Amino acid sequence: MGENFMDTIREWWGAIMAATGLGVWLVRLEGSSKTALREVARLEKQLDADRQAISETRKEQNEMLREMRADIKRLLERSGPARD
């Protein structure tokens, strides 16, 4: 029984090592994919924060431009009609 078992192991050694290697590779792949998914989630949050900041900045700039237009309009009204 012992010698037959050893012969079987020797015969299947390559397949056993290939299966073990595949198992290790799959575990590492799962870890890598989890890390990548966490990174994607972090980047999505960062992108959302950047979009929010840009939107707020754009609103502030638009408000500033409205104020500048109103100021220019008042200055033009004060100066009176244009002379040719």
Beta strands, then each sheet from edge to edge (+ up, - down):
end
